[in-house]
Amino acid sequence: FGRGTSFDEYGFHGMSGLFDIALIQHVATSIHKSLSPLVLSYLQPLRKQYKFNEATSSSGDGITYLCAHFREGNGESGDWQSKKDRHIDLQSILNITMSTMVDFVSSMGIRDKITVFVASDNANARPWFQKYAPKEWDVIIPGKEFPKPEAGVWFGEHGSNTSDVLSHEQKDEAMAEAISDMFALGECDVLYIPNYSSFTFSSITLARARKKLVFFRHNQGYIEYSELRFMKP
C-alpha cells in the first residue's frame, strides 16, 4: 500500500483483493437480481431516472450514469470517532469529485445525458450537487426516503445503539433504503470512491462484475481501478 489512494484502505481491510473474484461477483450479482419488494420500493424510483434496463444490466440508451458515495460521519461518538484516518474534509472532496466528473465527461467526448446519483450520510451532499453540477446534468432525487438520525447512522457503526429507537418495521425500511443505495451505486456506468467505507464493498464488486469503471481518489484527483496495478506501492 502507501500509494495515497482511497483504494489502499480497502486493501488494508482485506477487501481490495475480493472485487474481481468470480465467486464474490456471482454472489453480488445474484443478490442484485433477487432484491426484495421493499428494497425495490426505494430502488425503482431511482432506476426510472437513469432508465435502468434489468435485462442488460445497463442504464438507458443515451444516458451516462455517474455515482459517488461520501462517508463523512454524522457526529458518531463511538467507533467512528476513533477512526481519524477515515475523517474527511467533505467540502474539499465534493469539489474534487465534481471537477473530476466534469473533466471525465469532457475528455471522453461524452454526448449522452449525464445523470448523477449521490449517496451519503451527510444530507447536504446531494443538494450541493444539485446546485453546482452543470445545469444540463440531472441529479437523481429519491422517490422515497427514510429519515436519517440526528447523529450517527442507523446501521454499520460497531457498538452503536442508534437504531434502538426504531420499531422492527422502521428498521426494515432503513435497511431497505441502505441496500437500495448500495445497488444503485453498483448500477453506475462510472463509480467514484472518494474515501473508504465498507458500505461500498458490494457496490464496487457489482460495478466490476458489470465491467464498469471505478475511480478511487488519489491526492487531488481520481485514478481508475485498472490503472492501480501500474502504480508503485
Wavefront OBJ file of the C-alpha trace (Angstrom):
o trace
v 0.000 0.000 0.000
v 1.165 3.589 0.505
v 0.138 4.908 -2.927
v -2.090 7.548 -1.393
v -5.361 6.277 -2.864
v -8.694 5.511 -1.266
v -8.231 2.012 -2.733
v -5.375 1.410 -0.269
v -7.780 1.498 2.665
v -9.851 -1.309 1.129
v -6.626 -3.301 0.871
v -5.777 -2.539 4.484
v -9.132 -4.050 5.471
v -8.581 -7.105 3.258
v -11.262 -6.179 0.745
v -9.459 -4.953 -2.363
v -8.398 -8.426 -3.475
v -12.009 -9.620 -3.456
v -13.517 -7.227 -6.006
v -12.529 -9.369 -9.004
v -13.037 -12.858 -7.554
v -15.633 -14.625 -9.689
v -17.444 -16.209 -6.739
v -17.750 -12.880 -4.898
v -19.012 -11.201 -8.051
v -21.512 -14.026 -8.539
v -22.868 -13.528 -5.023
v -23.214 -9.761 -5.599
v -24.967 -10.193 -8.944
v -27.244 -12.922 -7.565
v -28.396 -10.685 -4.714
v -28.782 -7.847 -7.203
v -31.186 -9.949 -9.274
v -33.314 -11.018 -6.302
v -33.918 -7.849 -4.284
v -36.989 -7.804 -2.065
v -40.100 -5.760 -2.916
v -39.282 -3.439 -0.014
v -35.788 -2.709 -1.353
v -37.211 -2.235 -4.846
v -39.714 0.280 -3.487
v -36.692 2.521 -2.870
v -34.612 1.459 -5.888
v -37.159 1.540 -8.709
v -37.849 5.311 -8.440
v -34.092 5.834 -8.816
v -33.860 3.419 -11.748
v -36.585 5.261 -13.623
v -34.371 8.342 -13.671
v -31.417 6.551 -15.287
v -33.721 4.188 -17.205
v -32.037 1.046 -15.915
v -32.576 -1.995 -18.120
v -32.650 -5.091 -15.914
v -32.277 -7.437 -18.891
v -28.974 -5.872 -19.973
v -27.964 -4.523 -16.525
v -27.265 -1.130 -18.047
v -28.565 2.420 -17.985
v -30.798 3.582 -20.798
v -29.632 4.464 -24.291
v -28.260 7.991 -24.436
v -27.600 8.130 -20.684
v -24.264 8.006 -18.878
v -24.870 7.317 -15.212
v -22.286 8.644 -12.725
v -22.303 7.886 -8.995
v -20.387 8.783 -5.853
v -20.577 7.787 -2.203
v -19.427 10.160 0.537
v -18.968 8.823 4.071
v -18.290 11.839 6.256
v -19.517 10.605 9.620
v -22.649 12.011 11.181
v -21.454 13.053 14.608
v -20.818 9.482 15.783
v -19.340 9.348 19.260
v -18.179 5.722 19.338
v -16.353 3.501 16.885
v -16.276 6.017 14.027
v -14.968 8.883 16.162
v -11.780 6.963 16.966
v -11.014 6.212 13.286
v -9.332 9.506 12.478
v -7.881 8.176 9.217
v -11.404 7.949 7.785
v -12.422 11.508 8.595
v -12.569 13.787 5.562
v -12.964 17.421 4.593
v -16.284 16.923 2.829
v -16.313 20.248 1.004
v -12.887 19.601 -0.486
v -13.879 16.083 -1.539
v -17.109 17.322 -3.127
v -15.145 19.878 -5.152
v -12.557 17.311 -6.284
v -15.222 14.785 -7.246
v -17.323 17.251 -9.219
v -14.260 18.568 -11.042
v -13.144 15.030 -11.892
v -16.590 14.095 -13.198
v -16.726 17.179 -15.430
v -13.204 16.518 -16.751
v -14.065 12.858 -17.430
v -17.189 13.699 -19.429
v -15.270 16.321 -21.412
v -12.148 14.226 -22.064
v -14.192 11.206 -23.172
v -16.264 13.334 -25.518
v -19.479 12.043 -23.959
v -22.594 13.486 -25.602
v -25.082 11.438 -23.583
v -27.412 12.847 -20.989
v -25.451 12.820 -17.720
v -27.332 11.502 -14.712
v -25.720 11.585 -11.256
v -26.570 9.661 -8.105
v -25.101 10.778 -4.781
v -25.268 8.584 -1.670
v -24.029 9.963 1.637
v -24.542 10.037 5.380
v -24.497 13.831 5.022
v -27.863 15.185 3.885
v -26.183 18.210 2.279
v -24.166 16.241 -0.288
v -26.945 15.764 -2.843
v -28.266 19.361 -2.627
v -24.685 20.560 -3.168
v -24.511 18.536 -6.393
v -27.897 19.882 -7.456
v -26.602 23.416 -7.007
v -23.149 23.079 -8.574
v -23.423 20.350 -11.224
v -23.570 21.564 -14.833
v -27.105 22.763 -15.483
v -27.671 20.189 -18.221
v -26.935 17.292 -15.842
v -29.685 15.523 -13.916
v -29.065 14.810 -10.236
v -31.232 11.908 -9.104
v -33.877 12.674 -6.494
v -35.047 9.702 -4.384
v -38.723 8.941 -4.752
v -38.835 7.537 -1.243
v -36.612 8.367 1.747
v -36.291 7.192 5.331
v -35.270 9.930 7.807
v -31.613 9.985 8.836
v -30.779 10.007 12.554
v -29.836 13.346 14.100
v -26.444 11.835 14.920
v -24.771 8.607 13.899
v -26.060 6.072 11.389
v -28.860 3.550 11.701
v -26.560 0.642 10.881
v -22.862 -0.044 10.402
v -21.152 1.550 13.402
v -19.737 -1.047 15.780
v -21.350 -0.864 19.216
v -23.907 1.762 18.188
v -27.400 1.689 19.684
v -28.762 4.438 17.427
v -31.305 2.121 15.820
v -32.755 1.080 19.189
v -35.349 3.855 18.843
v -36.744 2.251 15.684
v -39.524 -0.295 15.527
v -38.968 -3.574 13.674
v -40.814 -2.178 10.645
v -38.757 1.026 10.712
v -35.521 -0.964 10.853
v -36.677 -2.895 7.795
v -37.331 0.373 5.976
v -33.978 1.885 6.951
v -32.114 -1.249 5.874
v -34.055 -1.426 2.602
v -33.055 2.142 1.752
v -29.403 1.382 2.551
v -29.400 -1.717 0.339
v -31.107 0.253 -2.425
v -28.332 2.864 -2.285
v -25.649 0.153 -2.387
v -27.051 -1.342 -5.551
v -27.888 1.994 -7.173
v -24.176 2.759 -6.819
v -23.305 -0.634 -8.288
v -25.556 0.009 -11.309
v -23.481 3.027 -12.375
v -21.550 3.407 -15.588
v -18.839 5.222 -13.627
v -18.470 4.932 -9.844
v -16.377 7.366 -7.765
v -14.998 6.264 -4.400
v -13.513 9.269 -2.552
v -12.872 7.548 0.766
v -13.071 4.116 2.343
v -16.388 2.753 3.543
v -17.371 -0.881 3.908
v -20.799 0.286 2.672
v -19.468 0.379 -0.899
v -17.907 -3.096 -0.998
v -20.946 -4.580 -2.740
v -21.247 -1.514 -4.994
v -17.662 -1.813 -6.225
v -17.952 -5.569 -6.665
v -21.139 -5.257 -8.713
v -19.666 -2.476 -10.852
v -16.589 -4.612 -11.535
v -18.778 -7.622 -12.370
v -20.616 -5.414 -14.869
v -17.226 -4.275 -16.292
v -17.869 -0.652 -15.423
v -15.335 1.998 -14.423
v -14.491 2.516 -10.746
v -12.384 5.525 -9.769
v -10.599 5.804 -6.422
v -9.416 9.144 -5.071
v -5.713 9.829 -5.479
v -4.383 13.060 -3.930
v -6.366 15.857 -5.612
v -7.954 13.652 -8.238
v -9.009 10.093 -9.045
v -7.425 7.057 -10.668
v -9.310 4.201 -12.320
v -9.172 0.732 -10.788
v -7.465 -0.924 -13.760
v -4.610 1.607 -13.632
v -3.775 0.931 -9.986
v -1.603 -2.072 -10.853
v 0.818 0.254 -12.658
v 1.326 2.415 -9.590
v 4.273 1.741 -7.349
v 3.362 0.967 -3.710
l 1 2 3 4 5 6 7 8 9 10 11 12 13 14 15 16 17 18 19 20 21 22 23 24 25 26 27 28 29 30 31 32 33 34 35 36 37 38 39 40 41 42 43 44 45 46 47 48 49 50 51 52 53 54 55 56 57 58 59 60 61 62 63 64 65 66 67 68 69 70 71 72 73 74 75 76 77 78 79 80 81 82 83 84 85 86 87 88 89 90 91 92 93 94 95 96 97 98 99 100 101 102 103 104 105 106 107 108 109 110 111 112 113 114 115 116 117 118 119 120 121 122 123 124 125 126 127 128 129 130 131 132 133 134 135 136 137 138 139 140 141 142 143 144 145 146 147 148 149 150 151 152 153 154 155 156 157 158 159 160 161 162 163 164 165 166 167 168 169 170 171 172 173 174 175 176 177 178 179 180 181 182 183 184 185 186 187 188 189 190 191 192 193 194 195 196 197 198 199 200 201 202 203 204 205 206 207 208 209 210 211 212 213 214 215 216 217 218 219 220 221 222 223 224 225 226 227 228 229 230 231 232 233
